[in-house]
Every structure is written in structure tokens, then in C-alpha cells.
């Protein structure tokens, strides 16, 4: 998976590309952890994500819990329909902030 980090004032955007499988989830977790303390708002741009495995759900859950604990925001942007279906089936749609 490829991850491109953009910083705009107080917001960090991670542009994601590829598959969030076991390997990709580890890369995403590392990217989130290396930037999360620099911001109260992180955007994950899913526009170029083609697959999301359970390991990716775990990573998103950990990230959401962190941002909740610091009263920050984790925003998922441009989520493809195939990934949105996973969020709906797993109930993640109920606690993730998703924008189009």
C-alpha cells in the first residue's frame, strides 16, 4: 500500500492507495501513529483503496479510540462503495466519521 502524507495547518491527511490487508494495515497503523500526536484532526482519504481486511478494521478502531480519547477527529473521506459495505456489515459505520 502507498501512503502519502499532507499537512495543511492543523490537519494531517493521509492519502491511501491499494489494499488495507495485513501488510497494509501495519503500514497504515505506523503512519497514523507517527503523525497522530501532531494533530487533533486526521483525514484518511480512501479514494484509491480497493480492499479492506479485518486487520484494517482493527487499525481504524484503534485510531478512532485514540482520537476520541484526545477529543480529536478522525475523518474518512471518499470511501468506495465496496469498503462502505464492509463498514455497514461490521457496524463501523455507526462510530466512524465518514464524508464523501
Backbone as CSV, one residue per row, in Angstrom:
resi,resn,N_x,N_y,N_z,CA_x,CA_y,CA_z,C_x,C_y,C_z
1,UNK,0.841,-1.178,0.000,0.000,0.000,0.000,0.881,1.234,0.000
2,UNK,0.441,2.252,-0.694,1.133,3.543,-0.709,0.378,4.527,0.169
3,UNK,1.142,5.319,0.930,0.548,6.334,1.799,1.293,7.634,1.570
4,UNK,0.550,8.663,1.223,1.119,9.988,1.025,0.570,10.895,2.123
5,UNK,1.466,11.552,2.854,1.062,12.408,3.966,1.107,13.874,3.547
6,UNK,0.001,14.572,3.783,-0.091,16.008,3.509,-0.439,16.723,4.804
7,UNK,0.226,17.843,5.065,-0.093,18.620,6.252,-0.536,20.007,5.818
8,UNK,-1.723,20.401,6.291,-2.283,21.703,5.971,-2.728,22.336,7.281
9,UNK,-1.959,23.294,7.761,-2.195,23.923,9.049,-2.239,22.858,10.141
10,UNK,-3.394,22.669,10.788,-3.500,21.718,11.892,-4.041,20.358,11.473
11,UNK,-4.268,20.152,10.177,-4.885,18.923,9.693,-3.866,18.085,8.933
12,UNK,-3.826,16.798,9.263,-2.965,15.868,8.535,-3.863,14.961,7.710
13,UNK,-3.559,14.868,6.415,-4.293,13.990,5.518,-3.375,12.879,5.054
14,UNK,-3.842,11.645,5.202,-3.118,10.501,4.669,-3.886,10.009,3.443
15,UNK,-3.270,10.151,2.285,-3.866,9.655,1.044,-3.434,8.200,0.888
16,UNK,-4.406,7.307,0.837,-4.148,5.874,0.827,-4.396,5.306,-0.562
17,UNK,-3.553,4.335,-0.945,-3.716,3.704,-2.252,-3.370,2.227,-2.153
18,UNK,-4.276,1.392,-2.638,-4.008,-0.038,-2.667,-4.940,-0.828,-1.776
19,UNK,-4.353,-1.806,-1.072,-5.120,-2.740,-0.246,-4.755,-2.567,1.222
20,UNK,-5.783,-2.492,2.063,-5.540,-2.483,3.509,-5.765,-3.919,3.986
21,UNK,-4.768,-4.750,3.692,-4.759,-6.133,4.154,-3.848,-6.185,5.376
22,UNK,-3.331,-7.349,5.739,-2.487,-7.452,6.932,-1.262,-6.542,6.812
23,UNK,-0.609,-6.571,5.673,0.579,-5.732,5.468,0.195,-4.256,5.417
24,UNK,-0.827,-3.938,4.640,-1.272,-2.558,4.513,-1.768,-1.973,5.824
25,UNK,-2.426,-2.796,6.631,-2.913,-2.328,7.936,-1.740,-1.955,8.834
26,UNK,-0.678,-2.738,8.777,0.524,-2.405,9.553,1.144,-1.102,9.101
27,UNK,1.175,-0.901,7.796,1.712,0.359,7.257,0.839,1.538,7.650
28,UNK,-0.471,1.347,7.586,-1.402,2.416,7.967,-1.277,2.730,9.450
29,UNK,-1.196,1.716,10.284,-1.058,1.936,11.723,0.224,2.706,12.035
30,UNK,1.301,2.346,11.356,2.572,3.050,11.550,2.454,4.513,11.132
31,UNK,1.801,4.773,9.993,1.633,6.145,9.518,0.767,6.965,10.476
32,UNK,-0.317,6.378,10.937,-1.193,7.080,11.884,-0.431,7.386,13.165
33,UNK,0.245,6.376,13.702,0.963,6.562,14.965,2.083,7.590,14.865
34,UNK,2.715,7.684,13.719,3.817,8.637,13.594,3.345,10.081,13.437
35,UNK,2.056,10.282,13.137,1.539,11.645,12.932,0.445,12.050,13.905
36,UNK,-0.142,11.116,14.640,-1.346,11.422,15.414,-1.137,12.454,16.511
37,UNK,0.039,12.525,17.084,0.256,13.475,18.170,0.521,14.889,17.659
38,UNK,0.610,15.042,16.350,0.845,16.358,15.752,-0.451,17.067,15.371
39,UNK,-1.591,16.415,15.589,-2.849,16.985,15.120,-4.023,16.541,15.987
40,UNK,-5.083,17.306,15.938,-6.352,16.913,16.563,-7.335,16.443,15.490
41,UNK,-6.954,16.608,14.210,-7.813,16.147,13.117,-6.958,15.456,12.070
42,UNK,-7.299,14.200,11.816,-6.617,13.440,10.778,-7.658,12.965,9.775
43,UNK,-7.340,13.141,8.506,-8.211,12.694,7.422,-7.533,11.518,6.733
44,UNK,-8.289,10.452,6.544,-7.823,9.311,5.776,-8.599,9.303,4.463
45,UNK,-7.900,9.546,3.355,-8.543,9.594,2.046,-8.509,8.192,1.437
46,UNK,-9.669,7.565,1.338,-9.815,6.194,0.867,-10.074,6.101,-0.637
47,UNK,-9.971,7.188,-1.352,-10.372,7.207,-2.756,-9.751,6.074,-3.578
48,UNK,-8.508,5.726,-3.303,-7.817,4.711,-4.106,-7.614,3.393,-3.360
49,UNK,-8.498,3.114,-2.400,-8.447,1.840,-1.677,-9.370,0.847,-2.390
50,UNK,-8.856,-0.359,-2.630,-9.623,-1.369,-3.363,-10.021,-2.556,-2.486
51,UNK,-9.496,-2.615,-1.251,-9.779,-3.768,-0.390,-9.520,-3.382,1.055
52,UNK,-10.371,-3.889,1.952,-10.201,-3.656,3.384,-10.420,-4.969,4.127
53,UNK,-9.391,-5.446,4.815,-9.464,-6.686,5.597,-9.740,-6.366,7.058
54,UNK,-9.974,-7.405,7.848,-10.248,-7.218,9.270,-9.086,-6.557,9.998
55,UNK,-7.866,-6.792,9.549,-6.715,-6.122,10.167,-6.825,-4.610,9.992
56,UNK,-7.363,-4.174,8.865,-7.585,-2.746,8.640,-8.657,-2.189,9.550
57,UNK,-9.688,-2.986,9.805,-10.735,-2.558,10.739,-10.152,-2.360,12.130
58,UNK,-9.288,-3.258,12.535,-8.633,-3.134,13.843,-7.837,-1.837,13.917
59,UNK,-7.089,-1.544,12.870,-6.290,-0.323,12.834,-7.178,0.914,12.933
60,UNK,-8.278,0.917,12.204,-9.209,2.054,12.255,-9.847,2.184,13.627
61,UNK,-10.173,1.065,14.252,-10.763,1.090,15.589,-9.777,1.683,16.592
62,UNK,-8.527,1.256,16.536,-7.504,1.810,17.437,-7.324,3.312,17.214
63,UNK,-7.291,3.718,15.955,-7.130,5.139,15.638,-8.325,5.948,16.139
64,UNK,-9.535,5.425,15.920,-10.733,6.122,16.379,-10.729,6.259,17.896
65,UNK,-10.355,5.190,18.588,-10.278,5.244,20.050,-9.280,6.292,20.519
66,UNK,-8.140,6.396,19.849,-7.144,7.402,20.222,-7.728,8.804,20.046
67,UNK,-8.297,9.087,18.873,-8.806,10.433,18.622,-9.988,10.764,19.533
68,UNK,-10.793,9.781,19.870,-11.856,10.010,20.855,-11.259,10.389,22.205
69,UNK,-10.181,9.724,22.601,-9.582,9.964,23.919,-8.949,11.345,24.035
70,UNK,-8.525,11.925,22.919,-7.911,13.261,22.966,-8.880,14.332,22.457
71,UNK,-10.154,13.931,22.307,-11.195,14.828,21.816,-10.837,15.415,20.450
72,UNK,-10.280,14.551,19.618,-9.932,14.930,18.251,-10.913,14.314,17.271
73,UNK,-10.549,14.383,15.986,-11.420,13.847,14.935,-10.608,12.997,13.969
74,UNK,-11.142,11.851,13.645,-10.632,11.008,12.578,-11.720,10.976,11.518
75,UNK,-11.395,11.449,10.323,-12.385,11.567,9.260,-11.954,10.691,8.087
76,UNK,-12.877,9.865,7.605,-12.633,9.053,6.422,-13.304,9.732,5.246
77,UNK,-12.555,9.910,4.182,-13.007,10.684,3.033,-12.999,9.800,1.789
78,UNK,-13.957,10.014,0.908,-14.003,9.335,-0.395,-13.977,7.815,-0.274
79,UNK,-14.804,7.276,0.608,-14.823,5.833,0.838,-15.559,5.144,-0.319
80,UNK,-14.885,4.211,-1.013,-15.542,3.488,-2.115,-16.681,2.606,-1.603
81,UNK,-17.618,2.309,-2.475,-18.799,1.521,-2.110,-18.415,0.162,-1.525
82,UNK,-17.413,-0.489,-2.083,-17.029,-1.817,-1.599,-16.522,-1.765,-0.155
83,UNK,-15.842,-0.686,0.203,-15.366,-0.508,1.578,-16.520,-0.075,2.475
84,UNK,-17.406,0.758,1.959,-18.570,1.201,2.725,-19.438,0.006,3.120
85,UNK,-19.540,-0.978,2.238,-20.304,-2.181,2.551,-19.693,-2.923,3.744
86,UNK,-18.376,-2.957,3.821,-17.701,-3.592,4.962,-18.030,-2.827,6.240
87,UNK,-17.980,-1.498,6.184,-18.310,-0.688,7.363,-19.753,-0.921,7.808
88,UNK,-20.661,-1.047,6.846,-22.069,-1.276,7.185,-22.270,-2.653,7.804
89,UNK,-21.651,-3.687,7.230,-21.819,-5.051,7.736,-21.217,-5.234,9.125
90,UNK,-20.153,-4.500,9.425,-19.461,-4.672,10.704,-19.928,-3.695,11.775
91,UNK,-20.760,-2.730,11.411,-21.225,-1.739,12.371,-20.266,-0.575,12.552
92,UNK,-19.171,-0.564,11.824,-18.209,0.527,11.945,-18.800,1.845,11.459
93,UNK,-19.801,1.762,10.609,-20.441,2.981,10.101,-21.079,3.778,11.227
94,UNK,-21.363,3.099,12.349,-22.027,3.757,13.478,-21.101,4.655,14.287
95,UNK,-19.799,4.442,14.212,-18.904,5.272,15.032,-17.781,5.942,14.252
96,UNK,-17.614,5.616,12.985,-16.625,6.326,12.176,-17.255,7.567,11.553
97,UNK,-16.481,8.619,11.428,-16.939,9.834,10.756,-16.547,9.707,9.291
98,UNK,-17.554,9.559,8.419,-17.318,9.322,7.003,-17.924,10.461,6.197
99,UNK,-17.098,11.058,5.332,-17.556,12.130,4.460,-17.303,11.714,3.015
100,UNK,-18.127,12.274,2.111,-17.927,11.945,0.695,-17.104,12.985,-0.010
